[in-house]
């Protein structure tokens, strides 16, 4: 004779995985993105790698610069210009952060090298950089 009863379905286990995933996503979204090491206000100190004939002008320009970074928002200020946008971290390691901005696009990565926690070097051209101090 055939059995007339259906096998009992196992009760579904409720897992915490969806809840944990949702919380992680919310935490990442609320963190604002960006690199923790770049966060804050950075004031230009000096130019490096500039020909001696242009060092005075380059240093004057460098010391007038300020970079403000909050989350994934970046603002670069000079006496004549102010540019603001968002950035994405392309690569980050112990000594540097490489980013791209929504204004310049992925074909123009920007490299920031850290001398220490309060000093960074922005490679602006081949062999030339501006050194910044965290404020």
N, C-alpha and C positions, 0 to 999 in steps of 0.2 A: 504494500500500500504506500502511496505517496504521502509525504508529510503535507499537512494542510496549513501549517503555520509558517509565517515568514520569519527569517532570522531577525533577531533584535538589532536595531541600528545602534551603533555605539554613540553615546552622547558626545556632542562636540565639545572639545576642550576650548575653553576661552584662553587665548594667549595674550600676553602683554606686548607682543611684538608690534602690532599696529600702533598701540599707544606710545611705545618707546620711540618708534620711527617718527611719529607725528611730533613728539616733544623735541627730538633731535633736529628735525627740519625747522621747527619754530625757533630753536636756539640759534641755529645758523642764520636764519633770516633776520633775527633781531640783532645779531652781532654787528651788522653793517658791512661785513665782508672786509676785504683789504688785508693788508699786512699789519700785524701788531707793532712790528719794529718801526714802521714808517709813521705811525700815528703821532700827531702833535704838530707843533709849530717849529719850523726850522729856519734859522736866519743865516744868510750867506756870510762866510768869513773871508774867503779869498779865492782867486783863480789859480789853477795849476796847469802847467804844460803850455803856457802861452809864450810866444816870442818876447824877448826882453823889451823890444820896441813898443809892445802893446800891453805890457804888464800893468801899468798905472790905470789905463782905461778899463782893462779887464777886471782888476781888483775893485775899482769904483763900481762897476756894474754888479759884480758878485756880492759886494757888501750891501747893495741896495735891494737884493732879492730876498724874498721870503716864500716858503712853501708851507701851506697849511693842509694837513691831511686828517680827515675824520671819516672812519669807516672806509668806504671805497670812493669817497669824494676827495678830489685834490684841487687845490687852488695855488697857482704860481703867480706871484706879484713882483713887478718891477716898478720903478717910478713912472714909466710911461704906459704900462700895460697890466692887465689882470685877466688871466685865463682860468676858467673853472670847468671841471668835468668829472668824469668817473674813470676809474682804472680797474684793471684786472691783473692779478699776479700771474705771471707766466712761469716764473721759476723763483724759488726761494731756498737758500741754503744758509749755512752758518755765517757766511761773510757777506752775502749780497741778496738783493731783491731785484728781479727784473719784472717790469710792468709794461703794459700797453694801455693807452688811454682811448676813450671813445672819440676824442678829437683827432688824434694822430693815426689811430688804427693799428692793426696787428703788424704791419710792415715796418713800424718804427718803434721797436722796443727801447725802453729807457732803463739803464742800469744804475742802481744805487749800491755802493759798497760801504760797509760799516767799518770804521776805524775802531770805534768802541760804541758803547750805548748812547753817547751824546754827540758823536761826530760821524757824519756820513759824507761820501764823495759821490757827486752826480756826474757821470761820464757824459758830457754834452757833445763832444766831437772826438774824433780819433786822437787819443793822447792828451786831450784837454778835459779838465773837470772843474767843477765848482765845489768847494768844501763848505758844508753847512754844520751849524751847531744847534742842538735841540734847545729850545727856550723853555 
